[in-house]
């Protein structure tokens, strides 16, 4: 029997014998996690068009969220269809919704290796610095004082640092070297000195050697930026959790402790549970997902209270997960705290213990 099958089987047996809520008992919370309860803002990634087309979706966002971030809209692909054009339609609509409902909006993202329009392939090395700084100045300048924190650089660490080197290949790395990261943060800070600037990345929480290497690579990068007095204020931990994989609670806590020791805050920015390899039974599946979220947040909150916890979406009705991780049994993926009918699942109960979700 594979270890994954043993773990899932044991979890299922535990649920059957002790009741569906046994894995979620608040008694299992650490002291720090309990202290964080009802204190941390909760938010979600939002699809702006759905706010207008689906009243239940909009109602769920209003009911649970204190922060929102656009799934799209501020990525280069959406924002700059042409080199000379900035289309602010989506982010303008989202920040208007946030303002009208007493929420704050996060900015995602200023620099990323992906979601680039076709015209960026024509950028020469000599043009790259202008395009990068011009983009940040225009975008951050438009929302200066209104968007309080930005994912300035998204996913700069390579998938496997041991095989590929520490930094992910991109047009920015090719044209500007690793200095593109410093350039982006300094430009954002100069454009809005009051904004909190975040470096955002994923896959630090599993017990694999790849995750360990990614933690090392990220710490090395953060230490280098700190030594150069680069204005970076926080690390965003995406938290796209793999349902069948246990959380390396010790490794993640130690990593967060070292990051916090550099004077950086922590955000949980894109939390969900990729459930394509979890059992079909919804009750079992939802409980395993909730357990993963609890372990993940406990490992972080044992060290430091995050500035916010955001899930990448709020309802299973609208999620990126089946695009890449569709279940082979044909069942709907269930990666988020509300189901496809906007009813709260076990994951939402966990989130409410760590945040102000639904307050």
Buried (B, 14 or more C-beta within 10 A) or exposed (E): EEEBEEBBEEBBEBBEEEEEEEBBEEEEBEEBBBEBBEEBBBBBBBBBEBBEEBEEBBEBBBBBBBBBBBBBBBBBBBBBEEEEEEEBEBBBBBBEBBEEEEBBBBBBBBBBBEBBBEBBEEBEEEBBBEBBBEBBBBBBEBBEEBBBBBBBBBBBBBEBBBEEEBBBEBBBBEBBEBEBBBBBBBBBBEBBEEBBBBBBBBBBBBBBEBBBBBBBBBBEBBEEBEEEEBBBBBBBBBBBBBBBBBBBBEBBBBBBEBBBEBEBBBBBBBBBBBBBBBBEEBBBBBBBBBBBBBBBBBBBBBBBBBBBBBBBBBBBBBBBBBEEBEBEEEBBBBBBBBBBEBEBBBBBBBBBBBBBBBE
